[in-house]
């Protein structure tokens, strides 16, 4: 006999685990520590955001340099008056 679980069952189990985790954290971890952990999580996300922003700037600079180099390859033709 095999046991089949559907997605709703898995979501219910996940929800129960989340509730258990929240109860355990609330009882075992002091509020001051939770505040610090939350701030640390925020700082980590801000660090990742900074890395992404820097990567975007580098891409934009590369695009600008590429366009500038392409425009420098144009020949200038002197025009007589």
C-alpha positions in Angstrom: 0.0 0.0 0.0 1.5 3.4 -1.0 0.7 6.7 0.6 0.0 9.5 -1.8 0.2 13.1 -0.7 -1.2 16.0 -2.6 0.0 19.5 -2.7 -2.7 20.6 -0.2 -1.4 18.1 2.3 2.2 19.3 1.8 1.1 22.9 2.3 -0.7 22.0 5.5 2.4 20.2 6.8 4.6 23.1 5.9 2.2 25.5 7.7 2.3 23.4 10.8 6.1 23.4 10.8 6.1 27.1 10.4 3.7 27.5 13.4 5.9 25.2 15.5 9.0 27.2 14.6 7.3 30.4 15.5 6.2 29.1 18.9 9.7 27.7 19.6 11.4 30.9 18.6 9.0 33.0 20.7 9.6 30.9 23.7 13.3 30.2 23.4 14.8 33.3 21.8 14.6 36.5 23.8 13.0 39.5 22.1 16.2 41.5 22.0 18.0 38.7 20.2 15.1 38.4 17.6 15.5 42.2 17.0 19.2 41.8 16.3 18.7 38.8 14.1 16.0 40.6 12.1 18.4 43.6 11.7 21.2 41.3 10.6 18.9 39.7 8.0 18.0 43.2 6.7 21.7 44.2 6.5 22.5 41.0 4.6 19.8 41.8 2.1 21.0 45.4 1.8 24.5 44.0 1.1 23.1 41.9 -1.7 21.2 44.9 -3.0 24.4 46.9 -3.1 26.2 44.1 -5.1 23.3 44.1 -7.6 23.3 47.9 -7.9 27.1 47.9 -8.5 26.7 45.1 -11.2 24.0 47.2 -12.9 26.3 50.3 -12.9 29.2 48.2 -14.4 26.9 47.0 -17.2 25.7 50.5 -17.9 29.3 51.8 -18.0 30.3 48.9 -20.3 27.4 49.8 -22.6 28.4 53.5 -22.6 32.1 52.5 -23.4 31.0 50.2 -26.2 28.9 52.9 -27.8 31.7 55.5 -27.4 34.2 53.1 -29.0 31.8 52.4 -31.9 31.3 56.1 -32.5 35.1 56.6 -32.5 35.5 54.2 -35.4 33.7 56.6 -37.7 35.8 58.3 -40.3 35.8 62.0 -40.4 35.7 63.5 -43.8 37.1 67.0 -44.0 34.7 69.5 -45.7 36.1 72.4 -47.7 34.3 75.7 -47.5 
